[in-house]
Amino acid sequence: MTEIPTTDLTLSHLDESGQIRMVDVSSKTPTQRTAIAEGRVRMSAAAYRLLTAQENGKGEVLNTARVAGVLAAKRCAELIPLCHSLPLSFAGIEFFLSDADHAITIKATCRTDYKTGVEMEAMTACSIAALTIYDMCKAADKGIVLETIRLDYKSGGKSGEWRRN
């Protein structure tokens, strides 16, 4: 993981007096930006069996979660108060199934050519896809666990490329 020197740490959404503010990006130059977030949904063997056999009573779970994740990325600024509305050039969701531990890993990728990054859009997409899986499988398992929503990669802008080790 890229370390930031502690002397350079600031909270960009707070002004000099500690009041919240939207970051002013008007003077920034648009650049190609990408963010990839990952999350994991773990469930009982019975619920996982229903999900993978497409026998869930609410319909095709992963395609519904994919659409929900894309829609969430597109509406991120409506959900998180200080996020900028930005034009996404791509929002995609991938799922990786693990039969051994009855888990689904979700990978959300977002791209834009804009003045600010798409990290929040990717993490929101990942989170809402995970919540949709929970919603559609909760009848079979109320103990489903959503875990490890995190940013894995970002590129573009002043801070350049960052990758989780």
Number of C-alpha atoms within 10 A of each C-alpha: 9 9 6 8 7 7 6 6 8 9 8 12 14 13 13 7 6 9 8 13 12 13 14 12 12 9 7 12 12 16 16 15 23 24 26 27 26 24 23 21 22 20 22 16 16 11 21 24 15 15 21 15 10 14 13 18 13 12 13 16 22 22 15 15 27 25 17 22 29 24 17 23 29 21 16 22 16 12 11 12 10 14 18 19 13 19 12 17 13 13 25 18 24 17 18 11 15 12 12 7 12 18 20 22 20 25 24 29 26 27 24 21 19 20 21 24 27 30 24 20 32 34 28 25 36 35 29 20 32 27 19 20 24 23 16 20 22 14 12 19 17 13 11 20 16 18 14 13 19 18 21 21 19 24 20 22 19 12 9 9 14 16 13 10 7
